[in-house]
């Protein structure tokens, strides 16, 4: 076990305060002050929802207080989608959003997964048109990987949760 001090030298920051330079890649850029962290993480939660929270709100029996939008192509939608989601591909938002959505109801967008920014582009297009919107982190990929039911043209399906993305023997992760 390496117990050496990662501090290698002391330097002066742009503001004139003394900061310790480090070879530690995590601390090479020091963490933000608590006030800046509160602002950042609070803002992040205003823009994002995770798959588990969306699933929990949808399963609550009543109205979740938001509409879920699948922003993918028709072929992707047919391959599988979140039950109850509305299919509105990103390219069609400019011509169809106003007719399909109520601006008083928040929107949660999703696309394929973390490697795709389609939900981000859709969220931007909706926000530019005056909708309140969040992006579902993980997209359809993590919806399926976390073991939530999804719909295809053949009916409902559910896969076993992936132990790397969701607790296998618990209702939720506790976060």
TIRO-2110 file (N, C-alpha, C; in Angstrom, 1 decimal):
// TIRO-2110
0.8, -1.2, 0.0, N, 1, A
0.0, 0.0, 0.0, CA, 1, A
0.9, 1.2, 0.0, C, 1, A
0.6, 2.2, -0.9, N, 2, A
1.4, 3.4, -1.0, CA, 2, A
0.8, 4.4, 0.0, C, 2, A
1.6, 4.8, 0.9, N, 3, A
1.1, 5.8, 1.9, CA, 3, A
1.9, 7.1, 1.8, C, 3, A
2.6, 7.3, 0.7, N, 4, A
3.3, 8.5, 0.5, CA, 4, A
2.4, 9.7, 0.3, C, 4, A
2.9, 10.9, 0.6, N, 5, A
2.1, 12.1, 0.4, CA, 5, A
2.1, 12.5, -1.1, C, 5, A
0.9, 12.6, -1.6, N, 6, A
0.8, 13.0, -3.1, CA, 6, A
1.2, 14.4, -3.4, C, 6, A
1.4, 15.2, -2.3, N, 7, A
1.8, 16.6, -2.5, CA, 7, A
3.2, 16.7, -3.0, C, 7, A
3.4, 17.4, -4.1, N, 8, A
4.8, 17.5, -4.7, CA, 8, A
5.4, 18.9, -4.6, C, 8, A
4.6, 19.9, -4.6, N, 9, A
5.1, 21.2, -4.4, CA, 9, A
4.0, 22.2, -4.1, C, 9, A
4.4, 23.4, -3.7, N, 10, A
3.4, 24.4, -3.4, CA, 10, A
3.5, 25.5, -4.5, C, 10, A
2.3, 25.9, -5.0, N, 11, A
2.2, 26.9, -6.1, CA, 11, A
1.2, 28.0, -5.7, C, 11, A
1.3, 29.0, -6.4, N, 12, A
0.3, 30.1, -6.2, CA, 12, A
-0.7, 30.1, -7.3, C, 12, A
-2.0, 30.2, -6.9, N, 13, A
-3.1, 30.2, -7.8, CA, 13, A
-3.3, 31.6, -8.4, C, 13, A
-4.1, 31.7, -9.4, N, 14, A
-4.4, 32.9, -10.1, CA, 14, A
-4.9, 34.0, -9.2, C, 14, A
-5.6, 33.5, -8.1, N, 15, A
-6.2, 34.5, -7.1, CA, 15, A
-5.2, 34.9, -6.1, C, 15, A
-4.0, 34.3, -6.1, N, 16, A
-2.9, 34.7, -5.2, CA, 16, A
-2.9, 33.8, -3.9, C, 16, A
-3.9, 32.9, -3.8, N, 17, A
-3.8, 32.0, -2.7, CA, 17, A
-2.9, 30.8, -2.9, C, 17, A
-2.3, 30.3, -1.9, N, 18, A
-1.4, 29.2, -2.0, CA, 18, A
-2.2, 27.9, -2.1, C, 18, A
-1.8, 27.1, -3.1, N, 19, A
-2.4, 25.8, -3.3, CA, 19, A
-1.3, 24.8, -3.5, C, 19, A
-1.6, 23.6, -3.0, N, 20, A
-0.6, 22.5, -3.1, CA, 20, A
-0.8, 21.8, -4.5, C, 20, A
0.3, 21.7, -5.2, N, 21, A
0.2, 21.0, -6.5, CA, 21, A
0.3, 19.5, -6.1, C, 21, A
-0.3, 18.7, -6.9, N, 22, A
-0.3, 17.3, -6.6, CA, 22, A
-0.2, 16.4, -7.9, C, 22, A
0.3, 15.2, -7.7, N, 23, A
0.4, 14.3, -8.8, CA, 23, A
-0.9, 13.5, -8.9, C, 23, A
-1.7, 13.6, -7.9, N, 24, A
-3.0, 12.8, -7.8, CA, 24, A
-3.9, 13.4, -8.9, C, 24, A
-4.3, 12.6, -9.9, N, 25, A
-5.2, 13.1, -10.9, CA, 25, A
-6.6, 13.5, -10.5, C, 25, A
-7.0, 13.0, -9.4, N, 26, A
-8.4, 13.3, -8.8, CA, 26, A
-8.3, 14.7, -8.2, C, 26, A
-7.2, 15.0, -7.5, N, 27, A
-7.1, 16.3, -6.8, CA, 27, A
-6.2, 17.4, -7.6, C, 27, A
-5.8, 17.0, -8.8, N, 28, A
-5.0, 18.0, -9.6, CA, 28, A
-5.8, 19.3, -9.7, C, 28, A
-7.1, 19.2, -10.0, N, 29, A
-8.0, 20.3, -9.9, CA, 29, A
-8.7, 20.1, -8.6, C, 29, A
-8.6, 21.0, -7.6, N, 30, A
-9.2, 20.8, -6.3, CA, 30, A
-10.7, 20.8, -6.4, C, 30, A
-11.4, 20.2, -5.5, N, 31, A
-12.9, 20.2, -5.5, CA, 31, A
-13.3, 21.7, -5.3, C, 31, A
-14.5, 22.0, -5.8, N, 32, A
-15.1, 23.3, -5.6, CA, 32, A
-15.5, 23.5, -4.2, C, 32, A
-15.6, 24.8, -3.8, N, 33, A
-16.0, 25.2, -2.5, CA, 33, A
-17.5, 24.7, -2.3, C, 33, A
-17.9, 24.4, -1.1, N, 34, A
-19.2, 23.9, -0.9, CA, 34, A
-20.4, 24.7, -1.5, C, 34, A
-20.3, 26.0, -1.5, N, 35, A
-21.3, 26.9, -2.1, CA, 35, A
-21.4, 26.6, -3.6, C, 35, A
-20.2, 26.5, -4.3, N, 36, A
-20.2, 26.3, -5.7, CA, 36, A
-20.8, 24.9, -6.0, C, 36, A
-20.4, 23.9, -5.1, N, 37, A
-20.9, 22.5, -5.3, CA, 37, A
-22.4, 22.5, -5.1, C, 37, A
-23.0, 23.2, -4.2, N, 38, A
-24.4, 23.3, -4.0, CA, 38, A
-25.1, 23.8, -5.3, C, 38, A
-24.6, 24.9, -5.8, N, 39, A
-25.1, 25.5, -7.0, CA, 39, A
-25.1, 24.5, -8.2, C, 39, A
-23.9, 23.9, -8.4, N, 40, A
-23.7, 23.0, -9.5, CA, 40, A
-24.6, 21.7, -9.4, C, 40, A
-24.6, 21.0, -8.2, N, 41, A
-25.3, 19.8, -8.1, CA, 41, A
-26.8, 20.1, -8.0, C, 41, A
-27.2, 21.2, -7.4, N, 42, A
-28.6, 21.5, -7.4, CA, 42, A
-29.1, 21.8, -8.8, C, 42, A
-28.3, 22.5, -9.6, N, 43, A
-28.7, 22.7, -11.0, CA, 43, A
-28.7, 21.4, -11.8, C, 43, A
-27.8, 20.5, -11.6, N, 44, A
-27.8, 19.2, -12.3, CA, 44, A
-29.1, 18.5, -12.0, C, 44, A
-29.5, 18.5, -10.8, N, 45, A
-30.8, 17.8, -10.5, CA, 45, A
-32.0, 18.5, -11.1, C, 45, A
-31.9, 19.8, -11.4, N, 46, A
-33.0, 20.5, -12.1, CA, 46, A
-33.1, 20.1, -13.6, C, 46, A
-32.0, 19.6, -14.1, N, 47, A
-31.9, 19.2, -15.5, CA, 47, A
-32.0, 17.7, -15.8, C, 47, A
-31.7, 16.9, -14.8, N, 48, A
-31.7, 15.4, -15.0, CA, 48, A
-32.5, 14.7, -14.0, C, 48, A
-33.0, 13.5, -14.5, N, 49, A
-33.7, 12.5, -13.6, CA, 49, A
-33.1, 11.2, -13.9, C, 49, A
-33.0, 10.3, -13.0, N, 50, A
-32.4, 9.0, -13.3, CA, 50, A
-33.5, 8.0, -13.6, C, 50, A
-33.2, 6.9, -14.2, N, 51, A
-34.1, 5.9, -14.7, CA, 51, A
-35.0, 5.4, -13.5, C, 51, A
-34.3, 5.1, -12.4, N, 52, A
-35.0, 4.5, -11.2, CA, 52, A
-36.1, 5.5, -10.7, C, 52, A
-35.7, 6.8, -10.6, N, 53, A
-36.7, 7.8, -10.1, CA, 53, A
-37.9, 7.9, -11.1, C, 53, A
-37.6, 7.9, -12.4, N, 54, A
-38.7, 8.0, -13.4, CA, 54, A
-39.6, 6.7, -13.3, C, 54, A
-39.0, 5.6, -13.2, N, 55, A
-39.8, 4.3, -13.0, CA, 55, A
-40.6, 4.4, -11.8, C, 55, A
-40.0, 4.8, -10.7, N, 56, A
-40.8, 4.9, -9.4, CA, 56, A
-42.0, 5.9, -9.5, C, 56, A
-41.8, 7.0, -10.1, N, 57, A
-42.9, 8.0, -10.3, CA, 57, A
-44.0, 7.4, -11.2, C, 57, A
-43.6, 6.7, -12.3, N, 58, A
-44.6, 6.1, -13.2, CA, 58, A
-45.3, 5.0, -12.5, C, 58, A
-44.7, 4.3, -11.6, N, 59, A
-45.3, 3.1, -11.0, CA, 59, A
-46.2, 3.5, -9.8, C, 59, A
-46.2, 4.8, -9.4, N, 60, A
-46.9, 5.2, -8.3, CA, 60, A
-48.4, 5.1, -8.4, C, 60, A
-48.9, 4.7, -9.5, N, 61, A
-50.3, 4.5, -9.7, CA, 61, A
-51.1, 5.7, -10.2, C, 61, A
-50.8, 6.9, -9.8, N, 62, A
-51.5, 8.1, -10.2, CA, 62, A
-50.8, 8.7, -11.4, C, 62, A
-51.0, 10.0, -11.4, N, 63, A
-50.3, 10.8, -12.5, CA, 63, A
-48.9, 11.2, -11.9, C, 63, A
-47.9, 11.0, -12.7, N, 64, A
-46.5, 11.3, -12.2, CA, 64, A
-46.2, 12.8, -12.2, C, 64, A
-47.0, 13.6, -12.9, N, 65, A
-46.8, 15.0, -12.9, CA, 65, A
-45.8, 15.4, -14.1, C, 65, A
-45.5, 14.5, -14.9, N, 66, A
-44.7, 14.8, -16.1, CA, 66, A
-45.0, 13.8, -17.2, C, 66, A
-44.6, 14.1, -18.4, N, 67, A
-44.8, 13.2, -19.5, CA, 67, A
-43.4, 12.8, -20.0, C, 67, A
-43.3, 11.5, -20.3, N, 68, A
-42.0, 10.9, -20.8, CA, 68, A
-42.0, 10.9, -22.3, C, 68, A
-41.0, 11.4, -22.9, N, 69, A
-40.8, 11.5, -24.4, CA, 69, A
-39.7, 10.6, -24.9, C, 69, A
-40.0, 9.7, -25.8, N, 70, A
-39.0, 8.9, -26.4, CA, 70, A
-38.6, 9.7, -27.7, C, 70, A
-37.3, 10.1, -27.8, N, 71, A
-36.9, 11.0, -28.9, CA, 71, A
-36.3, 10.2, -30.1, C, 71, A
-36.3, 8.9, -30.0, N, 72, A
-35.7, 8.1, -31.1, CA, 72, A
-36.5, 7.9, -32.3, C, 72, A
-35.9, 7.2, -33.3, N, 73, A
-36.6, 6.9, -34.5, CA, 73, A
-37.8, 5.9, -34.3, C, 73, A
-38.6, 5.8, -35.3, N, 74, A
-39.7, 4.8, -35.2, CA, 74, A
-39.2, 3.4, -35.1, C, 74, A
-38.1, 3.1, -35.8, N, 75, A
-37.5, 1.7, -35.7, CA, 75, A
-37.0, 1.5, -34.3, C, 75, A
-36.4, 2.4, -33.7, N, 76, A
-35.9, 2.3, -32.3, CA, 76, A
-37.1, 2.1, -31.3, C, 76, A
-38.1, 3.0, -31.5, N, 77, A
-39.4, 2.9, -30.7, CA, 77, A
-40.0, 1.5, -30.8, C, 77, A
-40.0, 1.0, -32.0, N, 78, A
-40.6, -0.4, -32.2, CA, 78, A
-39.8, -1.5, -31.5, C, 78, A
-38.5, -1.2, -31.4, N, 79, A
-37.6, -2.2, -30.8, CA, 79, A
-37.8, -2.3, -29.3, C, 79, A
-38.4, -1.2, -28.7, N, 80, A
-38.7, -1.2, -27.3, CA, 80, A
-38.7, 0.3, -26.8, C, 80, A
-39.7, 0.5, -25.9, N, 81, A
-39.8, 1.9, -25.3, CA, 81, A
-40.4, 1.8, -23.9, C, 81, A
-40.2, 2.9, -23.1, N, 82, A
-40.8, 3.0, -21.8, CA, 82, A
-42.3, 3.0, -21.9, C, 82, A
-43.0, 2.1, -21.1, N, 83, A
-44.4, 2.1, -21.1, CA, 83, A
-45.0, 3.4, -20.8, C, 83, A
-46.0, 3.9, -21.6, N, 84, A
-46.6, 5.2, -21.3, CA, 84, A
-45.9, 6.3, -22.0, C, 84, A
-44.7, 6.1, -22.5, N, 85, A
-44.0, 7.2, -23.2, CA, 85, A
-44.7, 7.7, -24.4, C, 85, A
-44.5, 8.9, -24.8, N, 86, A
-45.0, 9.4, -26.0, CA, 86, A
-43.8, 9.4, -27.0, C, 86, A
-44.1, 9.0, -28.2, N, 87, A
-43.0, 8.9, -29.2, CA, 87, A
-43.0, 10.3, -30.0, C, 87, A
-41.9, 11.0, -29.8, N, 88, A
-41.7, 12.3, -30.5, CA, 88, A
-40.3, 12.4, -30.9, C, 88, A
-39.9, 11.9, -32.1, N, 89, A
-38.5, 12.0, -32.5, CA, 89, A
-38.0, 13.5, -32.5, C, 89, A
-36.8, 13.6, -32.1, N, 90, A
-36.2, 15.0, -32.0, CA, 90, A
-36.4, 15.8, -33.2, C, 90, A
-36.3, 15.2, -34.4, N, 91, A
-36.4, 16.0, -35.6, CA, 91, A
-37.9, 16.5, -35.8, C, 91, A
-38.8, 15.9, -35.2, N, 92, A
-40.2, 16.3, -35.3, CA, 92, A
-40.7, 17.3, -34.2, C, 92, A
-39.9, 17.6, -33.3, N, 93, A
-40.2, 18.5, -32.2, CA, 93, A
-40.7, 19.9, -32.7, C, 93, A
-39.9, 20.5, -33.6, N, 94, A
-40.4, 21.8, -34.1, CA, 94, A
-41.8, 21.9, -34.6, C, 94, A
-42.2, 20.8, -35.3, N, 95, A
-43.5, 20.9, -36.0, CA, 95, A
-44.6, 20.2, -35.1, C, 95, A
-44.3, 19.4, -34.1, N, 96, A
-45.3, 18.6, -33.5, CA, 96, A
-45.5, 18.9, -32.0, C, 96, A
-44.4, 19.4, -31.3, N, 97, A
-44.4, 19.6, -29.8, CA, 97, A
-45.6, 20.4, -29.3, C, 97, A
-45.9, 21.5, -30.0, N, 98, A
-46.9, 22.4, -29.5, CA, 98, A
-48.3, 21.7, -29.5, C, 98, A
-48.5, 20.9, -30.5, N, 99, A
-49.8, 20.2, -30.7, CA, 99, A
-50.0, 19.0, -29.7, C, 99, A
-48.8, 18.4, -29.4, N, 100, A
-48.9, 17.1, -28.6, CA, 100, A
-48.7, 17.3, -27.1, C, 100, A
-48.1, 18.4, -26.7, N, 101, A
-47.7, 18.6, -25.3, CA, 101, A
-48.3, 19.9, -24.7, C, 101, A
-48.5, 19.8, -23.4, N, 102, A
-49.0, 20.9, -22.6, CA, 102, A
-47.8, 21.6, -21.9, C, 102, A
-47.6, 22.9, -22.1, N, 103, A
-46.5, 23.6, -21.6, CA, 103, A
-46.5, 23.6, -20.0, C, 103, A
-47.6, 23.4, -19.4, N, 104, A
-47.7, 23.4, -18.0, CA, 104, A
-47.3, 22.1, -17.3, C, 104, A
-47.0, 21.0, -18.2, N, 105, A
-46.6, 19.7, -17.7, CA, 105, A
-45.2, 19.5, -18.0, C, 105, A
-44.3, 19.3, -17.0, N, 106, A
-42.9, 19.0, -17.3, CA, 106, A
-42.7, 17.8, -18.2, C, 106, A
-41.6, 17.8, -19.0, N, 107, A
-41.3, 16.7, -19.9, CA, 107, A
-40.0, 16.1, -19.5, C, 107, A
-39.9, 14.8, -19.6, N, 108, A
-38.7, 14.0, -19.4, CA, 108, A
-38.3, 13.3, -20.7, C, 108, A
-37.2, 13.7, -21.3, N, 109, A
-36.8, 13.1, -22.5, CA, 109, A
-35.8, 11.9, -22.3, C, 109, A
-35.8, 11.0, -23.3, N, 110, A
-34.8, 9.9, -23.3, CA, 110, A
-34.5, 9.5, -24.7, C, 110, A
-33.3, 9.0, -24.9, N, 111, A
-32.9, 8.4, -26.1, CA, 111, A
-32.3, 7.0, -25.8, C, 111, A
-31.3, 6.6, -26.6, N, 112, A
-30.7, 5.3, -26.4, CA, 112, A
-30.1, 5.1, -25.1, C, 112, A
-29.1, 5.9, -24.8, N, 113, A
-28.3, 5.6, -23.5, CA, 113, A
-27.3, 6.7, -23.3, C, 113, A
-26.3, 6.4, -22.4, N, 114, A
-25.3, 7.4, -22.1, CA, 114, A
-24.4, 7.8, -23.2, C, 114, A
-24.3, 7.0, -24.2, N, 115, A
-23.4, 7.3, -25.4, CA, 115, A
-24.1, 8.1, -26.5, C, 115, A
-25.4, 8.5, -26.2, N, 116, A
-26.2, 9.2, -27.2, CA, 116, A
-26.6, 10.5, -26.6, C, 116, A
-26.5, 11.6, -27.4, N, 117, A
-27.0, 12.9, -26.9, CA, 117, A
-28.3, 13.3, -27.5, C, 117, A
-29.1, 12.4, -28.0, N, 118, A
-30.4, 12.7, -28.6, CA, 118, A
-31.3, 13.3, -27.6, C, 118, A
-31.4, 12.7, -26.4, N, 119, A
-32.3, 13.3, -25.4, CA, 119, A
-31.9, 14.7, -25.0, C, 119, A
-30.6, 15.0, -25.0, N, 120, A
-30.1, 16.3, -24.7, CA, 120, A
-30.6, 17.3, -25.8, C, 120, A
-30.4, 16.9, -27.1, N, 121, A
-30.8, 17.7, -28.2, CA, 121, A
-32.4, 17.9, -28.2, C, 121, A
-33.1, 16.9, -27.8, N, 122, A
-34.6, 17.0, -27.7, CA, 122, A
-34.9, 18.0, -26.6, C, 122, A
-34.3, 17.8, -25.4, N, 123, A
-34.5, 18.7, -24.3, CA, 123, A
-34.3, 20.2, -24.7, C, 123, A
-33.2, 20.4, -25.4, N, 124, A
-32.9, 21.8, -25.8, CA, 124, A
-34.0, 22.3, -26.8, C, 124, A
-34.4, 21.5, -27.7, N, 125, A
-35.4, 21.9, -28.7, CA, 125, A
-36.8, 22.2, -27.9, C, 125, A
-37.1, 21.4, -26.9, N, 126, A
-38.3, 21.6, -26.2, CA, 126, A
-38.2, 22.9, -25.3, C, 126, A
-37.0, 23.1, -24.6, N, 127, A
-36.8, 24.3, -23.8, CA, 127, A
-36.9, 25.5, -24.7, C, 127, A
-36.3, 25.5, -25.9, N, 128, A
-36.4, 26.6, -26.8, CA, 128, A
-37.8, 27.0, -27.2, C, 128, A
-38.7, 26.1, -27.0, N, 129, A
-40.1, 26.3, -27.3, CA, 129, A
-41.0, 26.6, -26.1, C, 129, A
-40.3, 26.7, -24.9, N, 130, A
-41.0, 27.1, -23.7, CA, 130, A
-41.4, 26.0, -22.8, C, 130, A
-41.0, 24.8, -23.1, N, 131, A
-41.3, 23.6, -22.2, CA, 131, A
-40.3, 23.5, -21.1, C, 131, A
-40.8, 23.1, -19.9, N, 132, A
-39.9, 22.7, -18.8, CA, 132, A
-39.5, 21.3, -19.0, C, 132, A
-38.2, 21.0, -19.0, N, 133, A
-37.8, 19.7, -19.4, CA, 133, A
-36.6, 19.2, -18.6, C, 133, A
-36.6, 17.9, -18.4, N, 134, A
-35.4, 17.2, -17.8, CA, 134, A
-35.0, 16.0, -18.7, C, 134, A
-33.8, 15.6, -18.6, N, 135, A
-33.3, 14.5, -19.4, CA, 135, A
-33.2, 13.3, -18.5, C, 135, A
-33.6, 12.1, -19.0, N, 136, A
-33.5, 10.9, -18.2, CA, 136, A
-32.1, 10.3, -18.4, C, 136, A
-31.3, 10.3, -17.4, N, 137, A
-29.9, 9.8, -17.5, CA, 137, A
-29.9, 8.3, -17.7, C, 137, A
-29.1, 7.8, -18.6, N, 138, A
-29.0, 6.4, -18.9, CA, 138, A
-29.9, 6.0, -20.1, C, 138, A
-31.0, 6.7, -20.4, N, 139, A
-31.8, 6.4, -21.5, CA, 139, A
-32.5, 5.1, -21.5, C, 139, A
-32.9, 4.6, -22.6, N, 140, A
-33.6, 3.3, -22.8, CA, 140, A
-32.6, 2.2, -22.4, C, 140, A
-31.3, 2.3, -22.6, N, 141, A
-30.4, 1.3, -22.3, CA, 141, A
-30.5, 1.0, -20.8, C, 141, A
-30.4, 2.0, -19.9, N, 142, A
-30.4, 1.7, -18.5, CA, 142, A
-31.8, 1.4, -18.0, C, 142, A
-32.8, 1.8, -18.7, N, 143, A
-34.2, 1.4, -18.3, CA, 143, A
-34.2, -0.1, -18.4, C, 143, A
-33.8, -0.7, -19.5, N, 144, A
-33.8, -2.1, -19.6, CA, 144, A
-32.8, -2.8, -18.7, C, 144, A
-31.6, -2.3, -18.6, N, 145, A
-30.5, -2.9, -17.8, CA, 145, A
-30.9, -2.9, -16.3, C, 145, A
-31.7, -1.9, -15.9, N, 146, A
-32.1, -1.9, -14.5, CA, 146, A
-33.3, -2.8, -14.2, C, 146, A
-33.8, -3.5, -15.3, N, 147, A
-34.9, -4.4, -15.1, CA, 147, A
-36.3, -3.9, -15.1, C, 147, A
-36.5, -2.7, -15.6, N, 148, A
-37.9, -2.2, -15.7, CA, 148, A
-38.5, -2.7, -17.0, C, 148, A
-39.9, -2.9, -16.9, N, 149, A
-40.6, -3.4, -18.0, CA, 149, A
-40.6, -2.4, -19.2, C, 149, A
-40.6, -2.9, -20.4, N, 150, A
-40.6, -2.0, -21.6, CA, 150, A
-41.6, -2.7, -22.6, C, 150, A
-42.0, -1.9, -23.5, N, 151, A
-43.0, -2.3, -24.5, CA, 151, A
-42.4, -2.4, -25.9, C, 151, A
-42.8, -3.4, -26.7, N, 152, A
-42.4, -3.5, -28.1, CA, 152, A
-43.8, -3.7, -28.8, C, 152, A
-43.7, -3.8, -30.1, N, 153, A
-44.9, -4.1, -30.9, CA, 153, A
-45.5, -5.5, -30.6, C, 153, A
-44.7, -6.3, -29.9, N, 154, A
-45.2, -7.7, -29.6, CA, 154, A
-45.8, -7.7, -28.2, C, 154, A
-45.6, -6.6, -27.4, N, 155, A
-46.1, -6.6, -26.0, CA, 155, A
-45.1, -6.2, -25.0, C, 155, A
-45.4, -6.4, -23.7, N, 156, A
-44.5, -6.0, -22.6, CA, 156, A
-43.4, -7.1, -22.4, C, 156, A
-42.2, -6.6, -22.1, N, 157, A
-41.1, -7.4, -21.7, CA, 157, A
-40.4, -6.9, -20.5, C, 157, A
-39.6, -7.7, -19.9, N, 158, A
-38.8, -7.3, -18.7, CA, 158, A
-37.6, -8.2, -18.7, C, 158, A
-36.4, -7.7, -18.5, N, 159, A
-35.2, -8.5, -18.4, CA, 159, A
-34.7, -8.4, -16.9, C, 159, A
-33.9, -9.4, -16.6, N, 160, A
-33.3, -9.5, -15.3, CA, 160, A
-32.4, -8.3, -15.1, C, 160, A
-32.4, -7.6, -13.9, N, 161, A
-31.5, -6.4, -13.7, CA, 161, A
-30.1, -6.8, -13.9, C, 161, A
-29.3, -5.9, -14.5, N, 162, A
-27.9, -6.1, -14.6, CA, 162, A
-27.2, -5.7, -13.3, C, 162, A
-26.5, -6.6, -12.6, N, 163, A
-25.9, -6.4, -11.3, CA, 163, A
-25.0, -5.2, -11.3, C, 163, A
-24.5, -4.8, -12.5, N, 164, A
-23.6, -3.6, -12.5, CA, 164, A
-24.3, -2.3, -12.6, C, 164, A
-25.7, -2.3, -12.8, N, 165, A
-26.4, -1.1, -12.9, CA, 165, A
-27.5, -1.0, -11.8, C, 165, A
-27.9, -2.1, -11.2, N, 166, A
-29.0, -2.0, -10.3, CA, 166, A
-28.9, -3.2, -9.3, C, 166, A
-29.4, -3.0, -8.1, N, 167, A
-29.4, -4.1, -7.1, CA, 167, A
-30.3, -5.2, -7.6, C, 167, A
-29.8, -6.4, -7.6, N, 168, A
-30.5, -7.6, -8.1, CA, 168, A
-31.6, -8.0, -7.1, C, 168, A
-31.3, -8.0, -5.8, N, 169, A
-32.2, -8.5, -4.8, CA, 169, A
-32.8, -7.4, -3.9, C, 169, A
-33.0, -6.2, -4.5, N, 170, A
-33.6, -5.1, -3.7, CA, 170, A
-34.4, -4.2, -4.6, C, 170, A
-35.4, -3.5, -4.0, N, 171, A
-36.3, -2.8, -4.8, CA, 171, A
-35.6, -1.5, -5.4, C, 171, A
-34.7, -0.9, -4.7, N, 172, A
-34.0, 0.2, -5.2, CA, 172, A
-32.6, 0.3, -4.6, C, 172, A
-31.7, 1.1, -5.1, N, 173, A
-30.3, 1.2, -4.6, CA, 173, A
-30.1, 1.9, -3.3, C, 173, A
-31.1, 2.7, -2.9, N, 174, A
-31.0, 3.4, -1.6, CA, 174, A
-30.4, 4.8, -1.8, C, 174, A
-30.1, 5.2, -3.0, N, 175, A
-29.5, 6.5, -3.2, CA, 175, A
-30.6, 7.5, -3.5, C, 175, A
END
